[in-house]
Amino acid sequence: MRLDARDIDDLKPLITAVVRATIAEIKADEAKLDDRLGYPEAEAAALYGVPKHVLRDARLDGKIHGRLLGKKIIYSRGELLRFLGDR
């Protein structure tokens, strides 16, 4: 299927709306996290609104990466945002 210039002009409002909604969603996700560098597993899961075993299972499946710090698994802010974006 090929689009001509008229089709593209007709799609511009839809594309603009989708881009604005996506940017708003990204900003909302970022607003959930403050400026801390890392979050313990239980706290990170609470930010997502899921039980901590859901985040643990995602980590064990390799979908998100956490680091062992002392006796706790810590997730970086960037990793939490990446994982949120992948879902």
ChimeraX attribute file (.defattr): number of C-alpha atoms within 10 A of each C-alpha:
attribute: neighborCount
match mode: 1-to-1
recipient: residues
	/A:1	3
	/A:2	4
	/A:3	7
	/A:4	8
	/A:5	8
	/A:6	8
	/A:7	10
	/A:8	11
	/A:9	10
	/A:10	10
	/A:11	11
	/A:12	11
	/A:13	11
	/A:14	11
	/A:15	12
	/A:16	11
	/A:17	11
	/A:18	12
	/A:19	12
	/A:20	12
	/A:21	12
	/A:22	12
	/A:23	12
	/A:24	12
	/A:25	13
	/A:26	14
	/A:27	11
	/A:28	11
	/A:29	16
	/A:30	16
	/A:31	10
	/A:32	10
	/A:33	17
	/A:34	9
	/A:35	8
	/A:36	8
	/A:37	11
	/A:38	20
	/A:39	19
	/A:40	18
	/A:41	21
	/A:42	17
	/A:43	15
	/A:44	21
	/A:45	18
	/A:46	13
	/A:47	14
	/A:48	15
	/A:49	9
	/A:50	12
	/A:51	14
	/A:52	17
	/A:53	12
	/A:54	12
	/A:55	21
	/A:56	19
	/A:57	12
	/A:58	14
	/A:59	16
	/A:60	12
	/A:61	10
	/A:62	10
	/A:63	13
	/A:64	18
	/A:65	18
	/A:66	21
	/A:67	13
	/A:68	10
	/A:69	10
	/A:70	7
	/A:71	6
	/A:72	13
	/A:73	17
	/A:74	20
	/A:75	22
	/A:76	17
	/A:77	17
	/A:78	13
	/A:79	14
	/A:80	23
	/A:81	15
	/A:82	12
	/A:83	13
	/A:84	14
	/A:85	11
	/A:86	9
	/A:87	6
